[in-house]
Amino acid sequence: MKINILGLPVKESELIVKELNVLLSNFQVYYQNLRGIHWNIRGKRFFDLHVKFEELYTDAQVKIDLIAERVLTIGGVPLHTFEDYIKNNKIVVGKNISNDEKAVHLIVNSLTDLLKIEREILKQSDEINDEGTNSMMSDFISEQEKTIWMMRAWLEEDL
C-alpha cells in the first residue's frame, strides 16, 4: 500500500478527494442559493432574514475555502468551474425565491443534502484514520445540525 507524506493511503485519499470535490461543488451551489435569497427576500421579516442569510453565506464561503484547502492538503486538485459544480450538484437550485418560508425551507433542504455527503466522507475518512478530514466533517455536521434545528424552530416544525 502506497502512503503519502501525511501517512494516508494514496488510493483511498484519492477517493476522499473525489467526495470532497462533490461537497465543494454542492457548497458552491448552496452559497449561491444563499446569495440569491439574501438579495431577493421580501416581506415583514426582511431585516432579520437579510442579515441571517448574509451570516450563512459568509459561513459557507469560509467552508468552501476549507474544503478546497483540504483537497489540496491530501494531494488533490479542487474543482473550480461552474461546469464542474453543476455536474456534481445534488441540491436544489433556488431561483427567484423571495418568500421567507420558501427561503428557509431551501436552506433546511440544502443542509440536509450536504449532511448526507459529509457523513459519507466522514465514514470514508474514518476508515483510513484521516483525522484532518474527520475533524472538518464533524465540525461541519454539528454546526449544520444546529442550523437545521434553528431553522425548523423558526418554521415551527418538529425534527
BAKOLTI-628135 format. One record per atom (N, C-alpha, C): x, y, z. Coordinates in nm, 2 decimals. Each point is the difference from the previous one (the first is absolute). Example, Ala and Ser with C-alpha at 12.3 -4.5 7.8 and 13.67 -1.06 7.14 Angstrom:
<nodes>
<node x="1.32" y="-0.57" z="0.78"/>
<node x="-0.09" y="0.12" z="0.00"/>
<node x="0.09" y="0.12" z="0.00"/>
<node x="-0.04" y="0.11" z="-0.07"/>
<node x="0.09" y="0.11" z="0.00"/>
<node x="-0.08" y="0.11" z="0.08"/>
</nodes>
This chain:
<nodes>
<node x="0.08" y="-0.12" z="0.00"/>
<node x="-0.08" y="0.12" z="0.00"/>
<node x="0.09" y="0.12" z="0.00"/>
<node x="-0.02" y="0.09" z="-0.10"/>
<node x="0.07" y="0.12" z="-0.01"/>
<node x="-0.06" y="0.11" z="0.10"/>
<node x="0.09" y="0.06" z="0.08"/>
<node x="-0.04" y="0.10" z="0.10"/>
<node x="0.06" y="0.14" z="-0.05"/>
<node x="-0.09" y="0.10" z="0.02"/>
<node x="0.05" y="0.14" z="-0.03"/>
<node x="0.08" y="0.06" z="0.11"/>
<node x="0.05" y="0.12" z="-0.01"/>
<node x="0.08" y="0.07" z="0.10"/>
<node x="-0.07" y="0.02" z="0.13"/>
<node x="-0.14" y="0.00" z="0.00"/>
<node x="-0.08" y="0.02" z="0.12"/>
<node x="-0.02" y="-0.14" z="0.07"/>
<node x="0.04" y="-0.10" z="-0.06"/>
<node x="-0.02" y="-0.14" z="0.06"/>
<node x="-0.13" y="-0.06" z="-0.04"/>
<node x="-0.06" y="0.05" z="-0.10"/>
<node x="-0.13" y="-0.05" z="-0.04"/>
<node x="0.02" y="-0.08" z="-0.13"/>
<node x="-0.08" y="-0.11" z="-0.01"/>
<node x="0.01" y="-0.08" z="-0.13"/>
<node x="-0.05" y="0.08" z="-0.12"/>
<node x="0.09" y="0.00" z="-0.10"/>
<node x="-0.02" y="0.08" z="-0.12"/>
<node x="-0.14" y="-0.03" z="-0.07"/>
<node x="-0.02" y="-0.13" z="-0.03"/>
<node x="-0.12" y="-0.03" z="-0.07"/>
<node x="-0.13" y="0.04" z="0.07"/>
<node x="-0.01" y="-0.02" z="0.13"/>
<node x="-0.11" y="0.03" z="0.08"/>
<node x="-0.02" y="0.16" z="0.01"/>
<node x="0.12" y="0.06" z="0.01"/>
<node x="0.00" y="0.15" z="0.00"/>
<node x="-0.06" y="0.06" z="-0.13"/>
<node x="0.03" y="-0.07" z="-0.11"/>
<node x="-0.05" y="0.05" z="-0.13"/>
<node x="-0.16" y="-0.01" z="0.00"/>
<node x="-0.05" y="-0.10" z="0.07"/>
<node x="-0.15" y="-0.02" z="0.00"/>
<node x="-0.06" y="0.11" z="0.09"/>
<node x="0.07" y="0.04" z="0.11"/>
<node x="-0.04" y="0.10" z="0.09"/>
<node x="0.00" y="0.14" z="-0.07"/>
<node x="0.11" y="0.02" z="-0.08"/>
<node x="0.01" y="0.12" z="-0.08"/>
<node x="-0.12" y="0.01" z="-0.10"/>
<node x="-0.04" y="-0.11" z="-0.06"/>
<node x="-0.12" y="0.00" z="-0.09"/>
<node x="-0.12" y="0.05" z="0.08"/>
<node x="-0.02" y="-0.06" z="0.11"/>
<node x="-0.12" y="0.03" z="0.08"/>
<node x="0.00" y="0.15" z="0.06"/>
<node x="0.12" y="0.04" z="0.04"/>
<node x="0.02" y="0.14" z="0.04"/>
<node x="-0.03" y="0.09" z="-0.11"/>
<node x="0.03" y="-0.03" z="-0.13"/>
<node x="-0.03" y="0.08" z="-0.11"/>
<node x="-0.15" y="0.01" z="-0.03"/>
<node x="-0.07" y="-0.11" z="0.03"/>
<node x="-0.15" y="-0.01" z="-0.01"/>
<node x="-0.05" y="0.10" z="0.11"/>
<node x="0.05" y="-0.01" z="0.12"/>
<node x="-0.04" y="0.09" z="0.10"/>
<node x="0.03" y="0.15" z="-0.03"/>
<node x="0.11" y="0.02" z="-0.06"/>
<node x="0.04" y="0.14" z="-0.04"/>
<node x="-0.10" y="0.05" z="-0.10"/>
<node x="-0.03" y="-0.08" z="-0.10"/>
<node x="-0.10" y="0.04" z="-0.10"/>
<node x="-0.13" y="0.03" z="0.06"/>
<node x="-0.05" y="-0.08" z="0.09"/>
<node x="-0.13" y="0.02" z="0.06"/>
<node x="0.00" y="0.12" z="0.09"/>
<node x="0.11" y="0.03" z="0.07"/>
<node x="0.01" y="0.12" z="0.08"/>
<node x="0.00" y="0.12" z="-0.09"/>
<node x="0.06" y="-0.01" z="-0.11"/>
<node x="0.00" y="0.12" z="-0.09"/>
<node x="-0.15" y="0.03" z="-0.05"/>
<node x="-0.08" y="-0.10" z="-0.02"/>
<node x="-0.14" y="0.02" z="-0.04"/>
<node x="-0.07" y="0.05" z="0.12"/>
<node x="0.02" y="-0.06" z="0.12"/>
<node x="-0.06" y="0.05" z="0.12"/>
<node x="0.03" y="0.15" z="0.03"/>
<node x="0.13" y="0.03" z="-0.02"/>
<node x="0.04" y="0.14" z="0.02"/>
<node x="-0.08" y="0.09" z="-0.10"/>
<node x="-0.01" y="-0.04" z="-0.12"/>
<node x="-0.07" y="0.09" z="-0.10"/>
<node x="-0.15" y="0.01" z="0.03"/>
<node x="-0.05" y="-0.11" z="0.05"/>
<node x="-0.14" y="0.00" z="0.05"/>
<node x="-0.02" y="0.11" z="0.11"/>
<node x="0.09" y="-0.01" z="0.09"/>
<node x="0.00" y="0.10" z="0.11"/>
<node x="0.01" y="0.14" z="-0.05"/>
<node x="0.09" y="0.03" z="-0.09"/>
<node x="0.01" y="0.13" z="-0.06"/>
<node x="-0.13" y="0.04" z="-0.06"/>
<node x="-0.06" y="-0.09" z="-0.08"/>
<node x="-0.13" y="0.04" z="-0.06"/>
<node x="-0.11" y="0.03" z="0.09"/>
<node x="-0.01" y="-0.08" z="0.11"/>
<node x="-0.11" y="0.03" z="0.09"/>
<node x="0.03" y="0.13" z="0.09"/>
<node x="0.13" y="0.02" z="0.02"/>
<node x="0.04" y="0.12" z="0.07"/>
<node x="-0.04" y="0.12" z="-0.08"/>
<node x="0.03" y="0.00" z="-0.13"/>
<node x="-0.04" y="0.11" z="-0.09"/>
<node x="-0.15" y="0.02" z="-0.02"/>
<node x="-0.07" y="-0.11" z="-0.01"/>
<node x="-0.14" y="0.00" z="-0.04"/>
<node x="-0.10" y="-0.01" z="0.11"/>
<node x="0.04" y="-0.02" z="0.12"/>
<node x="-0.10" y="-0.01" z="0.11"/>
<node x="-0.09" y="0.12" z="0.01"/>
<node x="-0.13" y="-0.02" z="0.03"/>
<node x="-0.09" y="0.11" z="0.01"/>
<node x="-0.09" y="-0.03" z="0.12"/>
<node x="-0.07" y="0.10" z="0.04"/>
<node x="-0.10" y="-0.02" z="0.11"/>
<node x="0.04" y="0.06" z="0.13"/>
<node x="-0.09" y="-0.02" z="0.10"/>
<node x="0.01" y="0.05" z="0.13"/>
<node x="0.12" y="-0.05" z="0.08"/>
<node x="0.06" y="-0.11" z="-0.04"/>
<node x="0.11" y="-0.06" z="0.06"/>
<node x="0.13" y="0.04" z="-0.07"/>
<node x="-0.01" y="0.09" z="-0.10"/>
<node x="0.12" y="0.03" z="-0.08"/>
<node x="0.13" y="0.03" z="0.08"/>
<node x="-0.01" y="0.09" z="0.10"/>
<node x="0.11" y="0.05" z="0.07"/>
<node x="0.07" y="-0.11" z="0.07"/>
<node x="-0.07" y="-0.09" z="0.07"/>
<node x="0.06" y="-0.11" z="0.07"/>
<node x="0.06" y="-0.10" z="-0.09"/>
<node x="-0.08" y="-0.04" z="-0.10"/>
<node x="0.05" y="-0.11" z="-0.09"/>
<node x="0.11" y="0.05" z="-0.09"/>
<node x="0.00" y="0.12" z="-0.05"/>
<node x="0.11" y="0.06" z="-0.08"/>
<node x="0.13" y="-0.02" z="0.07"/>
<node x="0.00" y="0.04" z="0.13"/>
<node x="0.13" y="-0.01" z="0.08"/>
<node x="0.03" y="-0.15" z="0.02"/>
<node x="-0.10" y="-0.09" z="0.03"/>
<node x="0.03" y="-0.14" z="0.03"/>
<node x="0.06" y="-0.07" z="-0.13"/>
<node x="-0.06" y="0.04" z="-0.11"/>
<node x="0.05" y="-0.07" z="-0.13"/>
<node x="0.14" y="0.05" z="-0.03"/>
<node x="0.03" y="0.12" z="0.03"/>
<node x="0.14" y="0.05" z="-0.02"/>
<node x="0.09" y="-0.08" z="0.09"/>
<node x="-0.04" y="-0.02" z="0.13"/>
<node x="0.08" y="-0.08" z="0.09"/>
<node x="0.03" y="-0.14" z="-0.05"/>
<node x="-0.11" y="-0.06" z="-0.06"/>
<node x="0.01" y="-0.14" z="-0.05"/>
<node x="0.09" y="0.00" z="-0.12"/>
<node x="-0.01" y="0.09" z="-0.09"/>
<node x="0.08" y="-0.01" z="-0.12"/>
<node x="0.15" y="0.04" z="0.03"/>
<node x="0.02" y="0.08" z="0.10"/>
<node x="0.14" y="0.03" z="0.04"/>
<node x="0.06" y="-0.13" z="0.06"/>
<node x="-0.08" y="-0.07" z="0.08"/>
<node x="0.05" y="-0.13" z="0.05"/>
<node x="0.02" y="-0.10" z="-0.11"/>
<node x="-0.09" y="-0.01" z="-0.09"/>
<node x="0.02" y="-0.09" z="-0.12"/>
<node x="0.13" y="0.03" z="-0.07"/>
<node x="0.03" y="0.13" z="-0.02"/>
<node x="0.12" y="0.04" z="-0.07"/>
<node x="0.12" y="-0.05" z="0.07"/>
<node x="0.00" y="0.01" z="0.13"/>
<node x="0.12" y="-0.05" z="0.08"/>
<node x="0.01" y="-0.15" z="-0.02"/>
<node x="-0.11" y="-0.07" z="0.01"/>
<node x="0.00" y="-0.15" z="-0.02"/>
<node x="0.05" y="-0.04" z="-0.14"/>
<node x="-0.04" y="0.08" z="-0.10"/>
<node x="0.04" y="-0.03" z="-0.13"/>
<node x="0.16" y="0.00" z="-0.01"/>
<node x="0.05" y="0.10" z="0.06"/>
<node x="0.15" y="0.02" z="0.00"/>
<node x="0.06" y="-0.12" z="0.08"/>
<node x="-0.05" y="-0.03" z="0.11"/>
<node x="0.05" y="-0.11" z="0.08"/>
<node x="0.00" y="-0.14" z="-0.07"/>
<node x="-0.11" y="-0.02" z="-0.07"/>
<node x="-0.01" y="-0.12" z="-0.08"/>
<node x="0.10" y="-0.01" z="-0.11"/>
<node x="0.02" y="0.11" z="-0.08"/>
<node x="0.09" y="0.01" z="-0.10"/>
<node x="0.15" y="-0.02" z="0.05"/>
<node x="0.02" y="0.06" z="0.12"/>
<node x="0.14" y="-0.01" z="0.05"/>
<node x="0.02" y="-0.15" z="0.05"/>
<node x="-0.11" y="-0.06" z="0.05"/>
<node x="0.02" y="-0.14" z="0.04"/>
<node x="0.03" y="-0.09" z="-0.12"/>
<node x="-0.07" y="0.02" z="-0.11"/>
<node x="0.03" y="-0.07" z="-0.12"/>
<node x="0.15" y="0.01" z="-0.04"/>
<node x="0.05" y="0.13" z="0.01"/>
<node x="0.14" y="0.02" z="-0.04"/>
<node x="0.09" y="-0.07" z="0.11"/>
<node x="-0.04" y="0.01" z="0.12"/>
<node x="0.09" y="-0.06" z="0.11"/>
<node x="0.02" y="-0.15" z="-0.02"/>
<node x="-0.11" y="-0.07" z="-0.04"/>
<node x="0.02" y="-0.14" z="-0.02"/>
<node x="0.03" y="-0.04" z="-0.14"/>
<node x="0.05" y="0.09" z="-0.08"/>
<node x="0.06" y="-0.03" z="-0.13"/>
<node x="-0.09" y="0.01" z="-0.12"/>
<node x="-0.12" y="0.06" z="0.01"/>
<node x="-0.09" y="0.02" z="-0.11"/>
<node x="0.00" y="0.14" z="-0.06"/>
<node x="-0.09" y="0.02" z="-0.09"/>
<node x="-0.02" y="0.13" z="-0.07"/>
<node x="-0.14" y="0.03" z="0.02"/>
<node x="-0.03" y="0.12" z="0.06"/>
<node x="-0.14" y="0.03" z="0.02"/>
<node x="-0.07" y="0.05" z="-0.13"/>
<node x="-0.12" y="-0.05" z="-0.01"/>
<node x="-0.08" y="0.05" z="-0.12"/>
<node x="-0.02" y="0.15" z="0.01"/>
<node x="-0.01" y="0.07" z="-0.11"/>
<node x="-0.01" y="0.14" z="0.00"/>
<node x="-0.08" y="0.06" z="-0.11"/>
<node x="-0.07" y="-0.08" z="-0.07"/>
<node x="-0.08" y="0.06" z="-0.11"/>
<node x="-0.15" y="-0.03" z="0.03"/>
<node x="-0.08" y="0.09" z="-0.05"/>
<node x="-0.15" y="-0.01" z="0.01"/>
<node x="-0.05" y="-0.13" z="-0.07"/>
<node x="0.07" y="-0.04" z="-0.11"/>
<node x="-0.04" y="-0.12" z="-0.07"/>
<node x="0.02" y="-0.12" z="0.10"/>
<node x="0.11" y="0.00" z="0.07"/>
<node x="0.03" y="-0.11" z="0.09"/>
<node x="-0.10" y="0.00" z="0.12"/>
<node x="-0.03" y="0.12" z="0.05"/>
<node x="-0.09" y="0.01" z="0.11"/>
<node x="-0.14" y="-0.05" z="-0.04"/>
<node x="-0.05" y="0.03" z="-0.11"/>
<node x="-0.13" y="-0.04" z="-0.05"/>
<node x="0.00" y="-0.15" z="-0.02"/>
<node x="0.10" y="-0.05" z="-0.06"/>
<node x="0.02" y="-0.14" z="-0.03"/>
<node x="-0.01" y="-0.09" z="0.13"/>
<node x="0.06" y="0.05" z="0.11"/>
<node x="0.00" y="-0.07" z="0.12"/>
<node x="-0.10" y="0.04" z="0.10"/>
<node x="-0.09" y="0.09" z="-0.03"/>
<node x="-0.10" y="0.05" z="0.09"/>
<node x="-0.11" y="-0.10" z="0.03"/>
<node x="-0.04" y="-0.01" z="0.13"/>
<node x="-0.11" y="-0.08" z="0.04"/>
<node x="-0.11" y="0.07" z="0.08"/>
<node x="0.02" y="0.13" z="0.01"/>
<node x="-0.10" y="0.08" z="0.08"/>
<node x="-0.09" y="0.08" z="-0.10"/>
<node x="-0.11" y="0.04" z="0.05"/>
<node x="-0.09" y="0.08" z="-0.08"/>
<node x="0.06" y="0.14" z="-0.03"/>
<node x="-0.01" y="0.05" z="-0.12"/>
<node x="0.04" y="0.13" z="-0.03"/>
<node x="-0.12" y="0.09" z="0.02"/>
<node x="0.01" y="0.10" z="0.09"/>
<node x="-0.11" y="0.09" z="0.03"/>
<node x="0.01" y="0.12" z="-0.10"/>
<node x="-0.12" y="0.03" z="-0.06"/>
<node x="0.00" y="0.11" z="-0.10"/>
<node x="-0.12" y="0.09" z="0.04"/>
<node x="0.03" y="0.13" z="0.01"/>
<node x="-0.10" y="0.11" z="0.02"/>
<node x="-0.09" y="-0.03" z="0.12"/>
<node x="0.07" y="-0.04" z="0.11"/>
<node x="-0.07" y="-0.03" z="0.12"/>
<node x="0.00" y="0.13" z="0.09"/>
<node x="-0.12" y="0.06" z="0.02"/>
<node x="-0.01" y="0.12" z="0.08"/>
<node x="-0.09" y="-0.02" z="0.13"/>
<node x="-0.07" y="-0.12" z="0.00"/>
<node x="-0.08" y="-0.03" z="0.12"/>
<node x="0.08" y="-0.05" z="0.11"/>
<node x="-0.02" y="0.04" z="0.12"/>
<node x="0.08" y="-0.03" z="0.12"/>
<node x="0.00" y="-0.15" z="0.03"/>
<node x="-0.12" y="-0.06" z="0.00"/>
<node x="-0.01" y="-0.15" z="0.03"/>
<node x="0.06" y="-0.08" z="-0.11"/>
<node x="-0.02" y="0.03" z="-0.13"/>
<node x="0.07" y="-0.07" z="-0.10"/>
<node x="0.15" y="0.01" z="0.01"/>
<node x="0.05" y="0.12" z="0.03"/>
<node x="0.14" y="0.02" z="0.02"/>
<node x="0.06" y="-0.09" z="0.11"/>
<node x="-0.07" y="0.00" z="0.11"/>
<node x="0.05" y="-0.08" z="0.11"/>
<node x="-0.01" y="-0.15" z="-0.03"/>
<node x="-0.11" y="-0.04" z="-0.07"/>
<node x="-0.01" y="-0.15" z="-0.04"/>
<node x="0.12" y="-0.03" z="-0.09"/>
<node x="0.03" y="0.09" z="-0.09"/>
<node x="0.12" y="-0.03" z="-0.09"/>
<node x="0.12" y="-0.02" z="0.08"/>
<node x="0.03" y="0.08" z="0.10"/>
<node x="0.11" y="-0.02" z="0.09"/>
<node x="0.00" y="-0.13" z="0.07"/>
<node x="-0.11" y="-0.04" z="0.06"/>
<node x="-0.01" y="-0.12" z="0.07"/>
<node x="0.02" y="-0.12" z="-0.09"/>
<node x="-0.06" y="0.00" z="-0.12"/>
<node x="0.02" y="-0.11" z="-0.10"/>
<node x="0.14" y="-0.01" z="-0.05"/>
<node x="0.06" y="0.12" z="-0.02"/>
<node x="0.14" y="0.00" z="-0.05"/>
<node x="0.09" y="-0.06" z="0.11"/>
<node x="-0.01" y="0.05" z="0.12"/>
<node x="0.08" y="-0.05" z="0.11"/>
<node x="-0.02" y="-0.15" z="0.02"/>
<node x="-0.12" y="-0.05" z="-0.01"/>
<node x="-0.03" y="-0.14" z="0.01"/>
<node x="0.08" y="-0.08" z="-0.10"/>
<node x="0.00" y="0.05" z="-0.12"/>
<node x="0.07" y="-0.07" z="-0.11"/>
<node x="0.15" y="0.01" z="0.02"/>
<node x="0.05" y="0.11" z="0.05"/>
<node x="0.14" y="0.02" z="0.03"/>
<node x="0.05" y="-0.10" z="0.11"/>
<node x="-0.09" y="-0.02" z="0.10"/>
<node x="0.03" y="-0.09" z="0.11"/>
<node x="0.02" y="-0.14" z="-0.05"/>
<node x="-0.08" y="-0.04" z="-0.10"/>
<node x="0.01" y="-0.14" z="-0.06"/>
<node x="0.14" y="-0.02" z="-0.06"/>
<node x="0.05" y="0.10" z="-0.07"/>
<node x="0.13" y="0.00" z="-0.07"/>
<node x="0.11" y="-0.01" z="0.11"/>
<node x="-0.02" y="0.09" z="0.10"/>
<node x="0.10" y="0.01" z="0.10"/>
<node x="0.01" y="-0.13" z="0.09"/>
<node x="-0.11" y="-0.06" z="0.02"/>
<node x="0.00" y="-0.13" z="0.08"/>
<node x="0.07" y="-0.11" z="-0.08"/>
<node x="-0.02" y="0.00" z="-0.13"/>
<node x="0.07" y="-0.10" z="-0.08"/>
<node x="0.15" y="0.03" z="0.00"/>
<node x="0.04" y="0.12" z="-0.01"/>
<node x="0.15" y="0.04" z="0.01"/>
<node x="0.05" y="-0.04" z="0.13"/>
<node x="-0.07" y="0.03" z="0.11"/>
<node x="0.04" y="-0.03" z="0.13"/>
<node x="0.02" y="-0.15" z="0.02"/>
<node x="-0.09" y="-0.08" z="-0.06"/>
<node x="0.02" y="-0.15" z="0.01"/>
<node x="0.13" y="-0.04" z="-0.08"/>
<node x="0.02" y="0.05" z="-0.11"/>
<node x="0.12" y="-0.04" z="-0.08"/>
<node x="0.12" y="0.05" z="0.06"/>
<node x="0.00" y="0.12" z="0.05"/>
<node x="0.13" y="0.05" z="0.06"/>
<node x="0.03" y="-0.07" z="0.14"/>
<node x="-0.11" y="-0.04" z="0.07"/>
<node x="0.02" y="-0.07" z="0.12"/>
<node x="0.07" y="-0.14" z="-0.02"/>
<node x="-0.03" y="-0.06" z="-0.12"/>
<node x="0.05" y="-0.13" z="-0.03"/>
<node x="0.15" y="0.00" z="-0.02"/>
<node x="0.06" y="0.12" z="-0.04"/>
<node x="0.14" y="0.01" z="-0.02"/>
<node x="0.07" y="0.09" z="0.10"/>
<node x="-0.07" y="0.03" z="0.11"/>
<node x="0.06" y="0.08" z="0.11"/>
<node x="0.04" y="0.14" z="-0.05"/>
<node x="-0.08" y="0.06" z="-0.09"/>
<node x="0.03" y="0.13" z="-0.05"/>
<node x="-0.07" y="0.10" z="0.10"/>
<node x="0.07" y="0.03" z="0.10"/>
<node x="-0.05" y="0.08" z="0.11"/>
<node x="-0.03" y="0.15" z="-0.05"/>
<node x="0.08" y="0.05" z="-0.09"/>
<node x="-0.02" y="0.13" z="-0.05"/>
<node x="-0.14" y="0.02" z="-0.07"/>
<node x="-0.03" y="-0.10" z="-0.08"/>
<node x="-0.13" y="0.00" z="-0.07"/>
<node x="-0.11" y="-0.03" z="0.10"/>
<node x="0.02" y="-0.10" z="0.09"/>
<node x="-0.10" y="-0.03" z="0.10"/>
<node x="-0.03" y="0.12" z="0.08"/>
<node x="0.10" y="0.07" z="0.05"/>
<node x="-0.03" y="0.12" z="0.09"/>
<node x="-0.08" y="0.10" z="-0.08"/>
<node x="0.03" y="0.03" z="-0.12"/>
<node x="-0.07" y="0.10" z="-0.08"/>
<node x="-0.14" y="-0.04" z="-0.02"/>
<node x="-0.02" y="-0.13" z="-0.04"/>
<node x="-0.14" y="-0.05" z="-0.02"/>
<node x="-0.08" y="0.00" z="0.13"/>
<node x="0.06" y="-0.04" z="0.11"/>
<node x="-0.07" y="0.01" z="0.13"/>
<node x="-0.04" y="0.14" z="0.03"/>
<node x="0.09" y="0.09" z="-0.02"/>
<node x="-0.04" y="0.14" z="0.03"/>
<node x="-0.11" y="0.05" z="-0.09"/>
<node x="0.01" y="-0.03" z="-0.13"/>
<node x="-0.11" y="0.04" z="-0.09"/>
<node x="-0.13" y="-0.06" z="0.04"/>
<node x="0.00" y="-0.13" z="0.03"/>
<node x="-0.12" y="-0.07" z="0.03"/>
<node x="-0.07" y="0.06" z="0.12"/>
<node x="0.08" y="0.02" z="0.11"/>
<node x="-0.07" y="0.05" z="0.12"/>
<node x="-0.05" y="0.14" z="-0.02"/>
<node x="0.07" y="0.09" z="-0.07"/>
<node x="-0.05" y="0.13" z="-0.03"/>
<node x="-0.13" y="0.00" z="-0.08"/>
<node x="0.00" y="-0.08" z="-0.10"/>
<node x="-0.11" y="-0.01" z="-0.09"/>
<node x="-0.12" y="-0.06" z="0.06"/>
<node x="0.02" y="-0.10" z="0.09"/>
<node x="-0.11" y="-0.06" z="0.07"/>
<node x="-0.07" y="0.11" z="0.09"/>
<node x="0.08" y="0.08" z="0.06"/>
<node x="-0.05" y="0.11" z="0.09"/>
<node x="-0.08" y="0.10" z="-0.09"/>
<node x="0.06" y="0.03" z="-0.12"/>
<node x="-0.07" y="0.10" z="-0.08"/>
<node x="-0.13" y="-0.06" z="-0.05"/>
<node x="-0.01" y="-0.12" z="-0.03"/>
<node x="-0.12" y="-0.07" z="-0.04"/>
<node x="-0.11" y="0.01" z="0.11"/>
<node x="0.05" y="-0.03" z="0.12"/>
<node x="-0.09" y="0.01" z="0.12"/>
<node x="-0.06" y="0.14" z="0.01"/>
<node x="0.09" y="0.10" z="-0.01"/>
<node x="-0.04" y="0.14" z="0.02"/>
<node x="-0.10" y="0.04" z="-0.11"/>
<node x="0.03" y="-0.04" z="-0.13"/>
<node x="-0.09" y="0.04" z="-0.11"/>
<node x="-0.13" y="-0.07" z="0.01"/>
<node x="0.00" y="-0.13" z="0.05"/>
<node x="-0.13" y="-0.07" z="0.01"/>
<node x="-0.08" y="0.06" z="0.12"/>
<node x="0.07" y="0.05" z="0.10"/>
<node x="-0.07" y="0.07" z="0.11"/>
<node x="-0.06" y="0.13" z="-0.05"/>
<node x="0.07" y="0.07" z="-0.08"/>
<node x="-0.05" y="0.12" z="-0.06"/>
<node x="-0.13" y="-0.03" z="-0.09"/>
<node x="0.01" y="-0.11" z="-0.07"/>
<node x="-0.12" y="-0.05" z="-0.08"/>
<node x="-0.11" y="-0.06" z="0.09"/>
<node x="0.03" y="-0.02" z="0.13"/>
<node x="-0.09" y="-0.06" z="0.09"/>
<node x="-0.03" y="-0.15" z="-0.04"/>
<node x="0.11" y="-0.07" z="-0.04"/>
<node x="-0.01" y="-0.14" z="-0.04"/>
<node x="0.08" y="-0.08" z="0.09"/>
<node x="-0.04" y="-0.12" z="0.02"/>
<node x="0.08" y="-0.10" z="0.08"/>
<node x="0.10" y="-0.07" z="-0.08"/>
<node x="0.10" y="-0.05" z="0.07"/>
<node x="0.10" y="-0.08" z="-0.08"/>
<node x="-0.06" y="-0.13" z="-0.03"/>
</nodes>
